[in-house]
Amino acid sequence: MTPWPNLLDARAPTVAVGFAANRISAASLESRGGRSVVVACASEKLPAGALVPSLTNPNVHDRHAVLDTLGRVFDQVGGRPRRVGAVVPDLVAKVSLVRFERVPPRHQDLDQLIRWQVRKTAPFAIEEAQISYMPGLRAEDGQEYVVSIARRDVVAEYEGLCEAVGAHAGIVDLAAFNLINAILAGPEPPMDDWLLIHVTGESASTAILRGDRLIFFRNRAADVDESLLDLVHQAAMYYEDRLQGHGFGRVILAGLAAAGSPSSDIDQARRRLEERVNHAVELLDPRESSAFADRISASSILLDALAPLVGLLSRDRKHVHATR
């Protein structure tokens, strides 16, 4: 079983917290009768500007407001947990796919090789970086790796928020990666090529996978002069022209409800995306991979906010094996 790369590596906890520009969410998961069940969850809005996701700048702008919201959310899921997994916005890290014709046999040498490779395109000094990686596709011309790079002090901001309320963040991981985990943890994970589109108020990410292997990833901030349709179109064209793609088995959209988009706008976005990729577009539903306790009444906004948290909490529970 291969979890997606995270900024700090550890086994999945039972409580996850999700940070976004507009809200903080949390979920608690248990195993019941062989199935994962979300037993408690909460989500509350943040004041505008309190948390601003960024790759190169500080993210927390109103620490008091963020901590106050975080404490209330934790209280609603059964008190202050001692160990959590933290899901952070996609903008916090730069994700690259790098390929080597030959892979060094020693782990330390591979670390140095990857660090040297990403140094070329890192938007900050490599000495300030937190780097995580995992194997991607293996091809005749080499082995690919999925590499995440973030500023260590930015990761520390999110760790520090958790520590301030008594919780240790053993995992710090990207939202898009854990949406992938949620999909792979479902009863029928995709085995062919598929496309994930993750949209928030401040960015959009596209991820193309071949089964459980990432073969394309791109994230763009909302202030870039490029529409969602353009971003998806470029991903689809790259898939066809450079990745020998023969069509998507599934196209999945996530994030718009949690970002505050009304249902009419989400329906319109789905229709326009379907026209662009010539394929049905489905909304991600975390209840496919984890049941929700009977007393939980989950709105579309809450389900959207909880989806990456369910993915993080399911990372050690999915039954998808890597193809070596």
C-alpha positions as CSV (number, residue, x, y, z in Angstrom):
1,M,0.0,0.0,0.0
2,T,1.5,3.3,-1.1
3,P,0.2,6.6,0.5
4,W,0.7,9.7,-1.5
5,P,3.7,11.9,-0.8
6,N,3.3,14.1,2.2
7,L,5.5,16.9,3.6
8,L,6.1,15.0,6.8
9,D,5.9,11.2,6.6
10,A,4.0,9.1,9.2
11,R,1.1,6.7,9.5
12,A,-2.4,8.0,9.4
13,P,-3.9,9.3,12.7
14,T,-7.6,9.0,13.6
15,V,-8.2,12.8,13.5
16,A,-7.5,15.1,10.6
17,V,-7.8,18.9,10.3
18,G,-8.0,20.8,7.1
19,F,-6.8,24.3,6.6
20,A,-8.2,26.4,3.7
21,A,-8.3,30.2,3.1
22,N,-12.0,30.4,4.0
23,R,-12.5,27.7,6.6
24,I,-11.0,25.1,9.0
25,S,-12.5,21.6,9.1
26,A,-11.9,18.5,11.2
27,A,-13.0,14.8,11.1
28,S,-12.5,11.8,13.4
29,L,-12.5,8.3,11.9
30,E,-13.0,4.9,13.4
31,S,-13.0,1.3,12.0
32,R,-16.4,-0.4,12.5
33,G,-17.1,-3.8,11.2
34,G,-14.2,-3.7,8.8
35,R,-15.3,-0.3,7.4
36,S,-14.0,3.2,8.0
37,V,-16.6,5.5,9.6
38,V,-16.5,9.2,10.1
39,V,-17.8,9.5,13.7
40,A,-17.4,13.2,14.2
41,C,-16.8,16.3,12.0
42,A,-17.0,20.0,12.0
43,S,-16.3,22.9,9.7
44,E,-16.2,26.7,10.5
45,K,-15.5,29.7,8.4
46,L,-12.4,31.8,8.8
47,P,-12.4,35.6,8.7
48,A,-11.3,36.9,5.3
49,G,-7.6,37.3,5.1
50,A,-6.8,35.4,8.3
51,L,-5.1,32.6,6.4
52,V,-3.7,33.3,2.9
53,P,-2.2,30.2,1.2
54,S,1.2,30.8,-0.4
55,L,4.3,28.9,-1.6
56,T,6.7,31.7,-0.8
57,N,5.2,34.0,1.8
58,P,3.8,33.5,5.4
59,N,0.4,31.9,5.3
60,V,-1.0,32.9,8.8
61,H,-2.0,36.6,8.9
62,D,-4.3,36.6,11.9
63,R,-3.1,33.9,14.3
64,H,-5.6,34.7,17.0
65,A,-8.6,34.3,14.6
66,V,-7.2,31.0,13.2
67,L,-6.4,29.5,16.6
68,D,-9.9,30.5,17.9
69,T,-11.5,28.8,14.9
70,L,-9.3,25.8,15.2
71,G,-10.1,25.3,18.9
72,R,-13.8,25.5,18.3
73,V,-13.6,23.0,15.5
74,F,-11.6,20.5,17.6
75,D,-14.1,20.9,20.5
76,Q,-16.9,19.9,18.1
77,V,-15.1,16.6,17.2
78,G,-14.7,15.4,20.8
79,G,-12.0,17.7,22.4
80,R,-8.4,18.5,21.7
81,P,-6.7,15.4,20.1
82,R,-3.0,14.8,20.9
83,R,-2.1,13.7,17.4
84,V,-3.6,14.8,14.1
85,G,-2.9,14.9,10.4
86,A,-3.0,18.3,8.8
87,V,-4.3,18.9,5.2
88,V,-3.0,22.2,3.8
89,P,-3.8,24.0,0.5
90,D,-2.3,22.9,-2.7
91,L,-0.6,26.4,-3.1
92,V,1.7,25.6,-0.1
93,A,3.9,23.3,-2.2
94,K,5.3,23.0,-5.6
95,V,4.8,19.5,-7.1
96,S,7.1,18.1,-9.8
97,L,7.6,14.9,-11.7
98,V,11.2,14.1,-12.2
99,R,12.7,11.1,-14.1
100,F,16.0,9.4,-13.7
101,E,17.5,6.8,-16.1
102,R,19.3,5.2,-13.3
103,V,18.3,5.2,-9.6
104,P,21.0,5.1,-7.0
105,P,20.8,2.0,-4.8
106,R,21.4,4.0,-1.6
107,H,18.5,6.0,-0.1
108,Q,20.9,8.8,0.9
109,D,22.2,9.1,-2.7
110,L,18.7,9.3,-4.1
111,D,17.8,12.0,-1.6
112,Q,20.8,14.1,-2.8
113,L,19.9,13.4,-6.5
114,I,16.4,14.6,-6.1
115,R,17.4,17.6,-4.1
116,W,19.9,18.5,-6.8
117,Q,17.2,18.1,-9.5
118,V,14.6,20.3,-7.8
119,R,17.1,22.9,-6.9
120,K,17.0,24.1,-10.5
121,T,13.3,25.2,-10.3
122,A,12.7,25.8,-6.6
123,P,11.4,29.4,-6.0
124,F,13.4,29.6,-2.8
125,A,16.7,28.4,-1.5
126,I,16.9,24.6,-1.3
127,E,18.3,24.9,2.2
128,E,14.9,26.3,3.3
129,A,13.0,23.5,1.7
130,Q,10.9,20.6,3.1
131,I,11.1,17.9,0.4
132,S,9.0,14.7,0.1
133,Y,8.9,12.2,-2.8
134,M,7.6,8.8,-3.8
135,P,8.0,6.6,-6.9
136,G,5.8,7.4,-9.9
137,L,5.6,5.5,-13.1
138,R,8.4,3.1,-14.1
139,A,9.1,3.2,-17.9
140,E,11.7,1.7,-20.2
141,D,13.7,5.0,-20.1
142,G,13.7,5.3,-16.3
143,Q,12.0,5.7,-13.0
144,E,9.8,8.7,-12.3
145,Y,9.3,10.3,-8.9
146,V,6.6,12.6,-7.6
147,V,8.3,15.4,-5.6
148,S,6.7,17.9,-3.3
149,I,8.7,20.9,-2.1
150,A,7.6,23.5,0.4
151,R,9.3,26.1,2.5
152,R,10.1,24.6,5.9
153,D,8.9,27.7,7.8
154,V,5.5,27.6,6.0
155,V,5.0,24.0,7.0
156,A,6.1,25.0,10.5
157,E,3.3,27.6,10.6
158,Y,0.7,24.8,10.3
159,E,2.5,22.6,12.7
160,G,2.6,25.5,15.2
161,L,-1.1,26.1,14.9
162,C,-1.8,22.5,15.9
163,E,0.7,22.6,18.7
164,A,-0.8,25.8,20.1
165,V,-4.0,23.8,20.8
166,G,-2.2,20.8,22.1
167,A,-2.1,18.6,19.0
168,H,1.0,17.2,17.3
169,A,0.7,17.2,13.4
170,G,2.4,13.9,12.5
171,I,1.4,14.4,8.9
172,V,1.3,17.6,6.9
173,D,-0.1,16.9,3.4
174,L,-1.6,18.6,0.4
175,A,-5.4,18.7,-0.2
176,A,-5.2,17.4,-3.8
177,F,-3.1,14.4,-2.8
178,N,-5.6,13.4,-0.2
179,L,-8.5,13.8,-2.6
180,I,-6.6,11.2,-4.6
181,N,-6.4,9.0,-1.5
182,A,-10.1,9.3,-0.9
183,I,-10.9,8.2,-4.5
184,L,-8.4,5.3,-4.3
185,A,-9.9,4.2,-1.0
186,G,-13.3,3.8,-2.6
187,P,-14.9,0.4,-3.4
188,E,-13.9,0.6,-7.1
189,P,-10.8,2.7,-7.4
190,P,-9.9,3.7,-11.0
191,M,-7.6,1.3,-12.7
192,D,-7.2,3.2,-16.0
193,D,-6.4,6.8,-16.7
194,W,-8.5,9.4,-14.8
195,L,-8.5,13.2,-14.2
196,L,-9.0,15.0,-10.9
197,I,-9.9,18.7,-10.9
198,H,-9.6,20.5,-7.5
199,V,-10.9,24.0,-7.4
200,T,-10.7,26.4,-4.4
201,G,-11.2,30.1,-4.1
202,E,-7.5,30.8,-4.5
203,S,-6.3,28.1,-6.9
204,A,-7.1,25.2,-9.2
205,S,-5.2,21.9,-9.5
206,T,-5.4,19.3,-12.2
207,A,-4.0,15.8,-11.6
208,I,-3.9,12.9,-14.1
209,L,-3.4,9.4,-12.8
210,R,-2.8,6.1,-14.5
211,G,-4.4,3.8,-11.9
212,D,-2.8,4.8,-8.7
213,R,0.2,6.5,-10.3
214,L,0.4,10.3,-10.8
215,I,1.5,11.1,-14.4
216,F,0.6,14.9,-14.5
217,F,0.1,17.6,-11.9
218,R,-0.4,21.3,-12.3
219,N,-1.6,24.0,-9.8
220,R,-2.3,27.6,-10.7
221,A,-3.3,30.5,-8.5
222,A,-6.6,32.2,-9.2
223,D,-4.9,35.5,-9.9
224,V,-3.2,34.0,-12.9
225,D,-4.8,35.1,-16.2
226,E,-6.0,31.6,-17.0
227,S,-9.5,30.2,-16.7
228,L,-10.4,26.8,-15.2
229,L,-11.4,25.6,-18.7
230,D,-8.1,26.7,-20.1
231,L,-6.2,24.8,-17.3
232,V,-8.2,21.7,-17.9
233,H,-7.9,22.0,-21.7
234,Q,-4.1,22.3,-21.4
235,A,-3.9,19.2,-19.1
236,A,-6.0,17.2,-21.6
237,M,-3.9,18.2,-24.5
238,Y,-0.7,17.4,-22.7
239,Y,-2.2,14.0,-21.8
240,E,-3.0,13.2,-25.4
241,D,0.1,14.6,-27.0
242,R,2.9,13.8,-24.5
243,L,1.5,11.0,-22.3
244,Q,0.0,8.8,-25.0
245,G,-3.4,9.1,-23.5
246,H,-6.4,7.3,-25.0
247,G,-9.1,8.9,-22.9
248,F,-10.2,9.2,-19.3
249,G,-12.1,6.5,-17.5
250,R,-13.3,9.0,-15.0
251,V,-13.3,12.8,-14.5
252,I,-13.8,14.0,-11.0
253,L,-14.4,17.6,-9.7
254,A,-13.9,18.6,-6.1
255,G,-13.7,21.8,-4.0
256,L,-16.2,24.2,-5.5
257,A,-18.9,23.8,-2.8
258,A,-16.4,24.2,0.1
259,A,-15.1,27.3,-1.7
260,G,-18.6,28.8,-1.5
261,S,-19.9,28.3,-5.0
262,P,-23.7,27.9,-5.2
263,S,-25.1,24.7,-6.7
264,S,-26.1,26.5,-9.9
265,D,-22.6,27.6,-10.5
266,I,-21.2,24.1,-9.8
267,D,-23.7,22.6,-12.2
268,Q,-22.7,25.1,-14.9
269,A,-19.0,24.4,-14.3
270,R,-19.6,20.7,-14.6
271,R,-21.5,21.2,-17.9
272,R,-18.7,23.4,-19.4
273,L,-16.0,21.0,-18.3
274,E,-17.9,18.0,-19.8
275,E,-18.0,19.9,-23.1
276,R,-14.3,20.6,-22.9
277,V,-13.1,17.1,-22.0
278,N,-15.9,15.2,-23.8
279,H,-16.6,13.1,-20.8
280,A,-19.1,13.1,-17.9
281,V,-17.8,15.0,-14.8
282,E,-18.7,13.6,-11.4
283,L,-18.5,15.3,-8.0
284,L,-16.3,13.7,-5.4
285,D,-18.3,12.2,-2.6
286,P,-16.2,11.0,0.4
287,R,-19.0,8.7,1.5
288,E,-17.9,6.3,-1.2
289,S,-14.7,5.5,0.8
290,S,-15.9,6.1,4.4
291,A,-19.4,5.9,5.9
292,F,-20.7,8.7,8.0
293,A,-22.2,8.0,11.4
294,D,-26.1,8.2,11.4
295,R,-26.2,11.3,13.5
296,I,-24.1,13.3,11.0
297,S,-26.1,15.5,8.6
298,A,-23.7,16.3,5.8
299,S,-24.3,19.2,3.5
300,S,-22.6,19.5,0.1
301,I,-20.3,22.2,1.6
302,L,-19.3,19.9,4.5
303,L,-18.8,16.9,2.3
304,D,-16.6,18.9,0.0
305,A,-14.5,20.2,3.0
306,L,-14.2,16.8,4.5
307,A,-13.2,14.9,1.4
308,P,-9.4,15.5,1.7
309,L,-9.6,14.7,5.4
310,V,-11.2,11.4,4.7
311,G,-8.5,10.7,2.2
312,L,-5.7,11.4,4.7
313,L,-7.4,9.3,7.4
314,S,-7.8,6.5,4.8
315,R,-4.2,6.5,3.6
316,D,-3.2,3.3,5.5
317,R,-6.6,1.7,4.9
318,K,-6.8,1.6,1.1
319,H,-6.2,-1.6,-0.7
320,V,-4.5,-0.3,-3.8
321,H,-1.0,-1.7,-4.4
322,A,1.6,0.1,-6.4
323,T,2.8,-1.3,-9.7
324,R,6.5,-1.6,-9.6
